Amino acid sequence: MDILRIIIAIFIPPLGVFLQEGLGKHFWINVILTLLGYVPGIIHALWIIIKR
């Protein structure tokens, strides 16, 4: 399942974080990072998915 989340996080970072954490603070942080720059959103999403 983590492989699927990682693939989703590369294409749609907030969705990857949502699948891992739900609508918590990490989701909203990722939305902001993705809006500011796509790459920071991807890095944050991968970090959230891999650390669990």
C-alpha positions in Angstrom: 0.0 0.0 0.0 2.9 2.4 0.7 4.1 2.0 -2.9 0.6 3.2 -4.2 0.7 6.2 -1.8 4.2 7.1 -2.9 3.1 7.0 -6.6 0.0 9.1 -5.7 2.1 11.6 -3.7 4.4 12.2 -6.8 1.4 13.1 -9.0 -1.0 14.7 -6.4 0.9 15.4 -3.1 -2.1 16.5 -1.0 -4.0 13.3 -1.9 -1.0 11.1 -0.8 -0.9 12.9 2.6 -4.7 12.7 2.9 -4.6 8.9 2.5 -1.9 8.7 5.1 -3.0 11.2 7.7 -6.5 12.4 6.9 -7.6 16.1 7.1 -5.1 17.0 9.8 -2.4 19.7 10.0 0.0 17.8 7.7 -2.6 17.8 4.9 -3.1 21.6 5.1 0.7 22.1 5.3 1.0 20.0 2.2 -1.7 22.0 0.4 0.1 25.2 1.1 3.5 23.8 0.1 2.1 22.4 -3.1 0.5 25.8 -4.0 3.8 27.6 -3.3 5.8 25.1 -5.3 5.1 21.6 -6.6 8.4 20.1 -5.6 8.2 21.1 -1.9 4.7 19.5 -1.8 6.1 16.3 -3.2 9.0 16.3 -0.7 6.7 16.9 2.2 4.3 14.2 1.1 7.0 11.6 0.6 8.5 12.5 4.0 5.1 12.0 5.7 4.4 8.7 3.9 7.9 7.2 4.5 8.2 8.2 8.2 5.2 6.1 9.2 
